Amino acid sequence: MLELRPNCECCDRDLPADSPDALICSFECTFCRPCNERHFQGQCPNCGGQLVIRPTRTGKALANNPAATQRVNKPHAACP
């Protein structure tokens, strides 16, 4: 099951499970759309993989399989 991380690893912006602004790579690194556009241009700074729109999870699926609560922040030269 895909881990839905609750925040952008760069700016710490909240990214709820239904957010259309959440982007992930194949390792589930999570970034917001504005950080991607400003700093990463579709390439994960952690692994070099492609950043794509994260699927959303809502309703019963979210209730039965809640999003992660542990926030992840990793220092990147491009991040504030």
TIKOLTOR-581564 format. One record per atom (N, C-alpha, C): residue in three letters; z negated, x negated, y; residue number from 1; atom name. Coordinates in steps of 0.05 Angstrom, whole numbers, plus 5000, padded with zeros to 4 digits. Example, Ala and Ser with C-alpha at 12.3 -4.5 7.8 and 13.67 -1.06 7.14 Angstrom:
// TIKOLTOR-581564
- res, z, x, y, n, atom
- ALA, 4844, 4736, 4886, 1, N .
- ALA, 4844, 4754, 4910, 1, CA .
- ALA, 4844, 4736, 4934, 1, C .
- SER, 4858, 4743, 4955, 2, N .
- SER, 4857, 4727, 4979, 2, CA .
- SER, 4843, 4742, 5001, 2, C .
***
This chain:
// TIKOLTOR-581564
- res, z, x, y, n, atom
- MET, 5000, 4983, 4977, 1, N .
- MET, 5000, 5000, 5000, 1, CA .
- MET, 5000, 4982, 5025, 1, C .
- LEU, 5015, 4990, 5044, 2, N .
- LEU, 5017, 4975, 5069, 2, CA .
- LEU, 4991, 4977, 5085, 2, C .
- GLU, 4981, 4954, 5094, 3, N .
- GLU, 4957, 4954, 5110, 3, CA .
- GLU, 4965, 4959, 5139, 3, C .
- LEU, 4955, 4980, 5151, 4, N .
- LEU, 4961, 4987, 5178, 4, CA .
- LEU, 4939, 4975, 5196, 4, C .
- ARG, 4945, 4952, 5207, 5, N .
- ARG, 4925, 4938, 5224, 5, CA .
- ARG, 4922, 4953, 5250, 5, C .
- PRO, 4898, 4953, 5262, 6, N .
- PRO, 4893, 4971, 5285, 6, CA .
- PRO, 4900, 4959, 5312, 6, C .
- ASN, 4911, 4935, 5313, 7, N .
- ASN, 4916, 4923, 5339, 7, CA .
- ASN, 4938, 4902, 5338, 7, C .
- CYS, 4947, 4895, 5362, 8, N .
- CYS, 4967, 4874, 5365, 8, CA .
- CYS, 4952, 4847, 5363, 8, C .
- GLU, 4963, 4830, 5346, 9, N .
- GLU, 4950, 4803, 5343, 9, CA .
- GLU, 4951, 4786, 5368, 9, C .
- CYS, 4969, 4793, 5386, 10, N .
- CYS, 4973, 4777, 5410, 10, CA .
- CYS, 4955, 4786, 5433, 10, C .
- CYS, 4958, 4812, 5441, 11, N .
- CYS, 4944, 4822, 5465, 11, CA .
- CYS, 4920, 4840, 5458, 11, C .
- ASP, 4916, 4846, 5433, 12, N .
- ASP, 4894, 4863, 5423, 12, CA .
- ASP, 4897, 4892, 5431, 12, C .
- ARG, 4921, 4900, 5438, 13, N .
- ARG, 4926, 4929, 5445, 13, CA .
- ARG, 4922, 4945, 5420, 13, C .
- ASP, 4910, 4969, 5423, 14, N .
- ASP, 4906, 4988, 5401, 14, CA .
- ASP, 4933, 4997, 5391, 14, C .
- LEU, 4936, 4998, 5364, 15, N .
- LEU, 4960, 5008, 5351, 15, CA .
- LEU, 4952, 5027, 5329, 15, C .
- PRO, 4948, 5053, 5336, 16, N .
- PRO, 4941, 5072, 5316, 16, CA .
- PRO, 4961, 5075, 5294, 16, C .
- ALA, 4954, 5087, 5272, 17, N .
- ALA, 4971, 5089, 5249, 17, CA .
- ALA, 4997, 5104, 5254, 17, C .
- ASP, 4998, 5120, 5275, 18, N .
- ASP, 5023, 5135, 5282, 18, CA .
- ASP, 5038, 5123, 5306, 18, C .
- SER, 5031, 5099, 5314, 19, N .
- SER, 5043, 5087, 5337, 19, CA .
- SER, 5072, 5078, 5333, 19, C .
- PRO, 5090, 5087, 5350, 20, N .
- PRO, 5118, 5078, 5347, 20, CA .
- PRO, 5122, 5050, 5359, 20, C .
- ASP, 5101, 5039, 5372, 21, N .
- ASP, 5103, 5013, 5385, 21, CA .
- ASP, 5093, 4990, 5367, 21, C .
- ALA, 5085, 4996, 5342, 22, N .
- ALA, 5075, 4975, 5324, 22, CA .
- ALA, 5099, 4962, 5309, 22, C .
- LEU, 5099, 4936, 5309, 23, N .
- LEU, 5119, 4920, 5294, 23, CA .
- LEU, 5105, 4903, 5273, 23, C .
- ILE, 5117, 4899, 5250, 24, N .
- ILE, 5105, 4882, 5229, 24, CA .
- ILE, 5126, 4864, 5217, 24, C .
- CYS, 5117, 4843, 5203, 25, N .
- CYS, 5134, 4826, 5187, 25, CA .
- CYS, 5128, 4832, 5158, 25, C .
- SER, 5140, 4817, 5140, 26, N .
- SER, 5136, 4823, 5111, 26, CA .
- SER, 5108, 4815, 5102, 26, C .
- PHE, 5093, 4800, 5118, 27, N .
- PHE, 5066, 4793, 5112, 27, CA .
- PHE, 5046, 4811, 5126, 27, C .
- GLU, 5056, 4832, 5139, 28, N .
- GLU, 5040, 4852, 5153, 28, CA .
- GLU, 5028, 4841, 5179, 28, C .
- CYS, 5037, 4819, 5189, 29, N .
- CYS, 5028, 4810, 5216, 29, CA .
- CYS, 5037, 4833, 5234, 29, C .
- THR, 5020, 4839, 5254, 30, N .
- THR, 5025, 4863, 5270, 30, CA .
- THR, 5024, 4856, 5300, 30, C .
- PHE, 5045, 4866, 5314, 31, N .
- PHE, 5048, 4861, 5342, 31, CA .
- PHE, 5058, 4886, 5356, 31, C .
- CYS, 5052, 4889, 5382, 32, N .
- CYS, 5062, 4912, 5397, 32, CA .
- CYS, 5090, 4905, 5407, 32, C .
- ARG, 5104, 4926, 5414, 33, N .
- ARG, 5132, 4923, 5423, 33, CA .
- ARG, 5133, 4907, 5449, 33, C .
- PRO, 5115, 4911, 5469, 34, N .
- PRO, 5117, 4895, 5493, 34, CA .
- PRO, 5113, 4865, 5488, 34, C .
- CYS, 5094, 4857, 5471, 35, N .
- CYS, 5090, 4828, 5465, 35, CA .
- CYS, 5115, 4817, 5450, 35, C .
- ASN, 5127, 4833, 5432, 36, N .
- ASN, 5151, 4824, 5419, 36, CA .
- ASN, 5173, 4819, 5439, 36, C .
- GLU, 5177, 4838, 5457, 37, N .
- GLU, 5199, 4836, 5477, 37, CA .
- GLU, 5194, 4812, 5496, 37, C .
- ARG, 5169, 4808, 5504, 38, N .
- ARG, 5162, 4786, 5522, 38, CA .
- ARG, 5162, 4758, 5510, 38, C .
- HIS, 5153, 4757, 5485, 39, N .
- HIS, 5147, 4731, 5473, 39, CA .
- HIS, 5163, 4723, 5448, 39, C .
- PHE, 5168, 4743, 5430, 40, N .
- PHE, 5176, 4736, 5403, 40, CA .
- PHE, 5205, 4743, 5396, 40, C .
- GLN, 5218, 4761, 5410, 41, N .
- GLN, 5245, 4769, 5406, 41, CA .
- GLN, 5252, 4774, 5376, 41, C .
- GLY, 5234, 4789, 5363, 42, N .
- GLY, 5239, 4798, 5336, 42, CA .
- GLY, 5232, 4778, 5314, 42, C .
- GLN, 5219, 4756, 5321, 43, N .
- GLN, 5212, 4736, 5301, 43, CA .
- GLN, 5182, 4732, 5301, 43, C .
- CYS, 5169, 4735, 5278, 44, N .
- CYS, 5140, 4732, 5275, 44, CA .
- CYS, 5132, 4704, 5282, 44, C .
- PRO, 5113, 4700, 5300, 45, N .
- PRO, 5104, 4673, 5307, 45, CA .
- PRO, 5087, 4660, 5285, 45, C .
- ASN, 5077, 4676, 5266, 46, N .
- ASN, 5061, 4665, 5244, 46, CA .
- ASN, 5078, 4654, 5222, 46, C .
- CYS, 5098, 4670, 5213, 47, N .
- CYS, 5113, 4662, 5189, 47, CA .
- CYS, 5143, 4658, 5194, 47, C .
- GLY, 5152, 4665, 5218, 48, N .
- GLY, 5180, 4663, 5224, 48, CA .
- GLY, 5197, 4686, 5214, 48, C .
- GLY, 5185, 4705, 5201, 49, N .
- GLY, 5199, 4728, 5190, 49, CA .
- GLY, 5207, 4748, 5212, 49, C .
- GLN, 5223, 4767, 5204, 50, N .
- GLN, 5233, 4788, 5223, 50, CA .
- GLN, 5211, 4808, 5229, 50, C .
- LEU, 5208, 4815, 5254, 51, N .
- LEU, 5190, 4837, 5262, 51, CA .
- LEU, 5206, 4863, 5263, 51, C .
- VAL, 5197, 4883, 5249, 52, N .
- VAL, 5210, 4909, 5247, 52, CA .
- VAL, 5190, 4931, 5254, 52, C .
- ILE, 5200, 4955, 5260, 53, N .
- ILE, 5182, 4977, 5266, 53, CA .
- ILE, 5165, 4984, 5242, 53, C .
- ARG, 5139, 4986, 5246, 54, N .
- ARG, 5121, 4992, 5224, 54, CA .
- ARG, 5123, 5022, 5218, 54, C .
- PRO, 5125, 5029, 5192, 55, N .
- PRO, 5125, 5057, 5185, 55, CA .
- PRO, 5099, 5070, 5194, 55, C .
- THR, 5100, 5096, 5201, 56, N .
- THR, 5076, 5110, 5209, 56, CA .
- THR, 5063, 5124, 5185, 56, C .
- ARG, 5038, 5130, 5188, 57, N .
- ARG, 5023, 5145, 5167, 57, CA .
- ARG, 5007, 5167, 5181, 57, C .
- THR, 5011, 5191, 5174, 58, N .
- THR, 4998, 5214, 5187, 58, CA .
- THR, 4988, 5234, 5167, 58, C .
- GLY, 4973, 5253, 5177, 59, N .
- GLY, 4964, 5276, 5161, 59, CA .
- GLY, 4948, 5268, 5136, 59, C .
- LYS, 4955, 5281, 5114, 60, N .
- LYS, 4941, 5278, 5089, 60, CA .
- LYS, 4943, 5249, 5079, 60, C .
- ALA, 4967, 5237, 5082, 61, N .
- ALA, 4970, 5209, 5074, 61, CA .
- ALA, 4951, 5191, 5088, 61, C .
- LEU, 4947, 5195, 5114, 62, N .
- LEU, 4928, 5179, 5129, 62, CA .
- LEU, 4899, 5185, 5121, 62, C .
- ALA, 4893, 5210, 5117, 63, N .
- ALA, 4866, 5217, 5108, 63, CA .
- ALA, 4859, 5205, 5081, 63, C .
- ASN, 4878, 5205, 5063, 64, N .
- ASN, 4873, 5194, 5036, 64, CA .
- ASN, 4875, 5163, 5036, 64, C .
- ASN, 4890, 5152, 5054, 65, N .
- ASN, 4894, 5123, 5056, 65, CA .
- ASN, 4891, 5114, 5085, 65, C .
- PRO, 4867, 5111, 5095, 66, N .
- PRO, 4863, 5106, 5123, 66, CA .
- PRO, 4873, 5078, 5131, 66, C .
- ALA, 4879, 5076, 5156, 67, N .
- ALA, 4887, 5050, 5168, 67, CA .
- ALA, 4864, 5030, 5167, 67, C .
- ALA, 4871, 5005, 5168, 68, N .
- ALA, 4850, 4984, 5169, 68, CA .
- ALA, 4834, 4986, 5195, 68, C .
- THR, 4810, 4976, 5194, 69, N .
- THR, 4793, 4977, 5218, 69, CA .
- THR, 4787, 4949, 5228, 69, C .
- GLN, 4792, 4929, 5212, 70, N .
- GLN, 4786, 4901, 5220, 70, CA .
- GLN, 4809, 4891, 5238, 70, C .
- ARG, 4801, 4883, 5262, 71, N .
- ARG, 4820, 4873, 5282, 71, CA .
- ARG, 4827, 4844, 5276, 71, C .
- VAL, 4853, 4837, 5280, 72, N .
- VAL, 4863, 4810, 5276, 72, CA .
- VAL, 4873, 4800, 5302, 72, C .
- ASN, 4863, 4777, 5311, 73, N .
- ASN, 4874, 4763, 5334, 73, CA .
- ASN, 4879, 4734, 5326, 73, C .
- LYS, 4903, 4725, 5332, 74, N .
- LYS, 4910, 4697, 5326, 74, CA .
- LYS, 4920, 4684, 5352, 74, C .
- PRO, 4910, 4661, 5358, 75, N .
- PRO, 4920, 4648, 5383, 75, CA .
- PRO, 4949, 4638, 5380, 75, C .
- HIS, 4965, 4646, 5398, 76, N .
- HIS, 4993, 4638, 5400, 76, CA .
- HIS, 4997, 4627, 5428, 76, C .
- ALA, 5013, 4607, 5431, 77, N .
- ALA, 5018, 4595, 5457, 77, CA .
- ALA, 5028, 4616, 5477, 77, C .
- ALA, 5044, 4636, 5467, 78, N .
- ALA, 5056, 4655, 5484, 78, CA .
- ALA, 5037, 4678, 5492, 78, C .
- CYS, 5014, 4681, 5478, 79, N .
- CYS, 4996, 4703, 5483, 79, CA .
- CYS, 4976, 4696, 5505, 79, C .
- PRO, 4968, 4716, 5520, 80, N .
- PRO, 4949, 4712, 5542, 80, CA .
- PRO, 4921, 4705, 5531, 80, C .
***
